[in-house]
Amino acid sequence: MSPFRSHMEDALQEARAAGLRGEVPVGAVVVAPDGEVVARAGNRMRELCDPTAHAEILAIRAAAAQIGSQRLVGHGLYVTLEPCPMCASAISQARIARLYYGAADPKSGGVAQGARVFDHPQSHHVPEIYDGIGAAEAERLLKSFFADRRGAAEMSGG
Protein backbone atom coordinates (compact mmCIF):
# COMPACT_ATOMS: atom_id res chain seq x y z
CA MET A 1 0.00 0.00 0.00
CA SER A 2 1.31 3.43 -0.95
CA PRO A 3 1.72 6.16 1.69
CA PHE A 4 -1.27 8.50 1.98
CA ARG A 5 -1.36 11.38 -0.47
CA SER A 6 -4.28 13.78 -0.69
CA HIS A 7 -5.81 14.22 -4.13
CA MET A 8 -7.95 17.20 -3.16
CA GLU A 9 -5.90 19.50 -5.40
CA ASP A 10 -6.87 17.27 -8.35
CA ALA A 11 -10.54 17.65 -7.36
CA LEU A 12 -10.09 21.41 -7.02
CA GLN A 13 -8.64 21.52 -10.57
CA GLU A 14 -11.80 19.78 -11.81
CA ALA A 15 -13.93 22.27 -9.87
CA ARG A 16 -12.09 25.21 -11.43
CA ALA A 17 -12.60 23.74 -14.91
CA ALA A 18 -16.31 23.24 -14.19
CA GLY A 19 -16.62 26.88 -13.13
CA LEU A 20 -14.97 28.03 -16.36
CA ARG A 21 -17.59 26.02 -18.27
CA GLY A 22 -20.35 27.88 -16.40
CA GLU A 23 -21.10 24.93 -14.13
CA VAL A 24 -21.23 25.12 -10.34
CA PRO A 25 -17.55 24.56 -9.46
CA VAL A 26 -17.52 21.10 -7.91
CA GLY A 27 -14.89 18.51 -8.76
CA ALA A 28 -14.36 14.87 -7.88
CA VAL A 29 -11.56 12.34 -8.21
CA VAL A 30 -11.70 8.56 -7.66
CA VAL A 31 -8.46 7.02 -6.41
CA ALA A 32 -7.60 3.30 -6.51
CA PRO A 33 -6.29 1.52 -3.40
CA ASP A 34 -2.73 1.91 -4.75
CA GLY A 35 -3.15 5.70 -4.93
CA GLU A 36 -3.58 5.94 -8.70
CA VAL A 37 -6.21 8.36 -9.98
CA VAL A 38 -8.75 6.22 -11.83
CA ALA A 39 -11.26 8.91 -12.82
CA ARG A 40 -11.90 12.61 -12.47
CA ALA A 41 -14.82 14.86 -13.29
CA GLY A 42 -16.42 18.21 -12.69
CA ASN A 43 -20.08 19.14 -12.72
CA ARG A 44 -21.66 18.95 -16.21
CA MET A 45 -25.38 19.35 -15.47
CA ARG A 46 -25.91 22.32 -17.76
CA GLU A 47 -23.68 21.02 -20.54
CA LEU A 48 -25.33 17.58 -20.60
CA CYS A 49 -28.84 18.81 -19.69
CA ASP A 50 -28.71 16.13 -17.00
CA PRO A 51 -29.65 16.82 -13.38
CA THR A 52 -27.66 13.74 -12.32
CA ALA A 53 -24.41 14.92 -13.93
CA HIS A 54 -22.84 15.87 -10.60
CA ALA A 55 -19.05 15.55 -10.38
CA GLU A 56 -19.31 12.57 -8.02
CA ILE A 57 -21.71 10.63 -10.24
CA LEU A 58 -19.62 11.26 -13.37
CA ALA A 59 -16.39 10.26 -11.62
CA ILE A 60 -17.97 7.10 -10.16
CA ARG A 61 -19.36 6.13 -13.58
CA ALA A 62 -15.99 6.64 -15.24
CA ALA A 63 -14.13 4.72 -12.53
CA ALA A 64 -16.56 1.80 -12.68
CA ALA A 65 -16.17 1.64 -16.47
CA GLN A 66 -12.38 1.88 -16.15
CA ILE A 67 -12.09 -1.04 -13.72
CA GLY A 68 -14.98 -3.03 -15.22
CA SER A 69 -17.07 -3.29 -12.06
CA GLN A 70 -19.97 -1.46 -10.44
CA ARG A 71 -18.20 -1.88 -7.08
CA LEU A 72 -15.30 0.42 -6.26
CA VAL A 73 -14.20 -1.53 -3.20
CA GLY A 74 -11.09 -0.04 -1.60
CA HIS A 75 -11.30 3.16 -3.65
CA GLY A 76 -11.36 6.69 -2.30
CA LEU A 77 -13.40 9.62 -3.55
CA TYR A 78 -12.23 13.21 -3.20
CA VAL A 79 -14.90 15.84 -3.77
CA THR A 80 -14.72 19.58 -3.19
CA LEU A 81 -18.22 19.92 -1.72
CA GLU A 82 -20.16 17.73 0.69
CA PRO A 83 -22.11 15.27 -1.48
CA CYS A 84 -25.86 15.74 -1.86
CA PRO A 85 -28.21 12.86 -0.92
CA MET A 86 -28.20 11.49 -4.50
CA CYS A 87 -24.41 11.39 -4.62
CA ALA A 88 -24.11 10.00 -1.09
CA SER A 89 -26.41 7.15 -2.09
CA ALA A 90 -24.30 6.49 -5.21
CA ILE A 91 -21.17 6.44 -3.03
CA SER A 92 -22.81 3.82 -0.84
CA GLN A 93 -23.99 1.75 -3.81
CA ALA A 94 -20.49 1.84 -5.33
CA ARG A 95 -18.99 0.70 -2.02
CA ILE A 96 -16.48 3.58 -1.96
CA ALA A 97 -14.15 2.90 0.98
CA ARG A 98 -13.22 6.47 1.88
CA LEU A 99 -14.90 9.81 1.20
CA TYR A 100 -12.83 12.98 1.48
CA TYR A 101 -14.68 16.25 1.00
CA GLY A 102 -13.91 19.92 1.30
CA ALA A 103 -16.66 22.45 1.97
CA ALA A 104 -19.74 21.63 4.02
CA ASP A 105 -23.06 22.17 2.24
CA PRO A 106 -25.68 23.31 4.79
CA LYS A 107 -28.27 23.85 2.03
CA SER A 108 -28.00 20.63 -0.01
CA GLY A 109 -25.55 18.32 1.75
CA GLY A 110 -26.44 14.72 2.38
CA VAL A 111 -23.58 13.50 4.57
CA ALA A 112 -23.22 15.70 7.67
CA GLN A 113 -26.13 18.01 6.80
CA GLY A 114 -29.71 17.43 5.76
CA ALA A 115 -30.56 13.85 4.87
CA ARG A 116 -27.43 12.31 6.43
CA VAL A 117 -27.72 9.36 4.08
CA PHE A 118 -25.06 7.23 5.76
CA ASP A 119 -26.89 7.41 9.10
CA HIS A 120 -29.93 5.59 7.70
CA PRO A 121 -30.34 1.84 8.18
CA GLN A 122 -31.14 1.60 4.45
CA SER A 123 -27.60 2.68 3.61
CA HIS A 124 -25.97 -0.47 2.24
CA HIS A 125 -22.44 0.70 2.90
CA VAL A 126 -20.88 3.52 4.92
CA PRO A 127 -17.48 4.83 3.84
CA GLU A 128 -14.89 6.30 6.16
CA ILE A 129 -15.54 10.05 6.02
CA TYR A 130 -12.96 12.83 6.20
CA ASP A 131 -14.33 16.37 5.90
CA GLY A 132 -12.88 19.85 5.68
CA ILE A 133 -9.98 18.90 3.36
CA GLY A 134 -9.27 21.89 1.13
CA ALA A 135 -12.44 23.51 2.47
CA ALA A 136 -11.19 27.10 2.32
CA GLU A 137 -10.31 26.92 -1.39
CA ALA A 138 -13.50 25.00 -2.24
CA GLU A 139 -15.60 27.61 -0.41
CA ARG A 140 -13.73 30.44 -2.13
CA LEU A 141 -14.43 28.93 -5.57
CA LEU A 142 -18.13 28.51 -4.81
CA LYS A 143 -18.59 31.96 -3.27
CA SER A 144 -16.75 33.62 -6.14
CA PHE A 145 -18.81 31.72 -8.72
CA PHE A 146 -22.14 32.71 -7.17
CA ALA A 147 -21.03 36.31 -6.51
CA ASP A 148 -20.11 36.61 -10.20
CA ARG A 149 -23.52 35.20 -11.17
CA ARG A 150 -25.35 37.64 -8.89
CA GLY A 151 -23.28 40.55 -10.25
CA ALA A 152 -24.05 39.61 -13.84
CA ALA A 153 -27.76 39.31 -13.04
CA GLU A 154 -27.79 42.75 -11.37
CA MET A 155 -25.95 44.34 -14.31
CA SER A 156 -28.47 42.88 -16.76
CA GLY A 157 -31.37 44.13 -14.67
CA GLY A 158 -32.44 40.63 -13.68
C-alpha positions in Angstrom: 0.0 0.0 0.0 1.3 3.4 -1.0 1.7 6.2 1.7 -1.3 8.5 2.0 -1.4 11.4 -0.5 -4.3 13.8 -0.7 -5.8 14.2 -4.1 -7.9 17.2 -3.2 -5.9 19.5 -5.4 -6.9 17.3 -8.3 -10.5 17.6 -7.4 -10.1 21.4 -7.0 -8.6 21.5 -10.6 -11.8 19.8 -11.8 -13.9 22.3 -9.9 -12.1 25.2 -11.4 -12.6 23.7 -14.9 -16.3 23.2 -14.2 -16.6 26.9 -13.1 -15.0 28.0 -16.4 -17.6 26.0 -18.3 -20.4 27.9 -16.4 -21.1 24.9 -14.1 -21.2 25.1 -10.3 -17.5 24.6 -9.5 -17.5 21.1 -7.9 -14.9 18.5 -8.8 -14.4 14.9 -7.9 -11.6 12.3 -8.2 -11.7 8.6 -7.7 -8.5 7.0 -6.4 -7.6 3.3 -6.5 -6.3 1.5 -3.4 -2.7 1.9 -4.7 -3.1 5.7 -4.9 -3.6 5.9 -8.7 -6.2 8.4 -10.0 -8.8 6.2 -11.8 -11.3 8.9 -12.8 -11.9 12.6 -12.5 -14.8 14.9 -13.3 -16.4 18.2 -12.7 -20.1 19.1 -12.7 -21.7 19.0 -16.2 -25.4 19.3 -15.5 -25.9 22.3 -17.8 -23.7 21.0 -20.5 -25.3 17.6 -20.6 -28.8 18.8 -19.7 -28.7 16.1 -17.0 -29.7 16.8 -13.4 -27.7 13.7 -12.3 -24.4 14.9 -13.9 -22.8 15.9 -10.6 -19.1 15.6 -10.4 -19.3 12.6 -8.0 -21.7 10.6 -10.2 -19.6 11.3 -13.4 -16.4 10.3 -11.6 -18.0 7.1 -10.2 -19.4 6.1 -13.6 -16.0 6.6 -15.2 -14.1 4.7 -12.5 -16.6 1.8 -12.7 -16.2 1.6 -16.5 -12.4 1.9 -16.2 -12.1 -1.0 -13.7 -15.0 -3.0 -15.2 -17.1 -3.3 -12.1 -20.0 -1.5 -10.4 -18.2 -1.9 -7.1 -15.3 0.4 -6.3 -14.2 -1.5 -3.2 -11.1 0.0 -1.6 -11.3 3.2 -3.7 -11.4 6.7 -2.3 -13.4 9.6 -3.5 -12.2 13.2 -3.2 -14.9 15.8 -3.8 -14.7 19.6 -3.2 -18.2 19.9 -1.7 -20.2 17.7 0.7 -22.1 15.3 -1.5 -25.9 15.7 -1.9 -28.2 12.9 -0.9 -28.2 11.5 -4.5 -24.4 11.4 -4.6 -24.1 10.0 -1.1 -26.4 7.2 -2.1 -24.3 6.5 -5.2 -21.2 6.4 -3.0 -22.8 3.8 -0.8 -24.0 1.8 -3.8 -20.5 1.8 -5.3 -19.0 0.7 -2.0 -16.5 3.6 -2.0 -14.1 2.9 1.0 -13.2 6.5 1.9 -14.9 9.8 1.2 -12.8 13.0 1.5 -14.7 16.2 1.0 -13.9 19.9 1.3 -16.7 22.5 2.0 -19.7 21.6 4.0 -23.1 22.2 2.2 -25.7 23.3 4.8 -28.3 23.9 2.0 -28.0 20.6 0.0 -25.5 18.3 1.7 -26.4 14.7 2.4 -23.6 13.5 4.6 -23.2 15.7 7.7 -26.1 18.0 6.8 -29.7 17.4 5.8 -30.6 13.8 4.9 -27.4 12.3 6.4 -27.7 9.4 4.1 -25.1 7.2 5.8 -26.9 7.4 9.1 -29.9 5.6 7.7 -30.3 1.8 8.2 -31.1 1.6 4.5 -27.6 2.7 3.6 -26.0 -0.5 2.2 -22.4 0.7 2.9 -20.9 3.5 4.9 -17.5 4.8 3.8 -14.9 6.3 6.2 -15.5 10.1 6.0 -13.0 12.8 6.2 -14.3 16.4 5.9 -12.9 19.8 5.7 -10.0 18.9 3.4 -9.3 21.9 1.1 -12.4 23.5 2.5 -11.2 27.1 2.3 -10.3 26.9 -1.4 -13.5 25.0 -2.2 -15.6 27.6 -0.4 -13.7 30.4 -2.1 -14.4 28.9 -5.6 -18.1 28.5 -4.8 -18.6 32.0 -3.3 -16.8 33.6 -6.1 -18.8 31.7 -8.7 -22.1 32.7 -7.2 -21.0 36.3 -6.5 -20.1 36.6 -10.2 -23.5 35.2 -11.2 -25.3 37.6 -8.9 -23.3 40.5 -10.2 -24.1 39.6 -13.8 -27.8 39.3 -13.0 -27.8 42.8 -11.4 -26.0 44.3 -14.3 -28.5 42.9 -16.8 -31.4 44.1 -14.7 -32.4 40.6 -13.7 
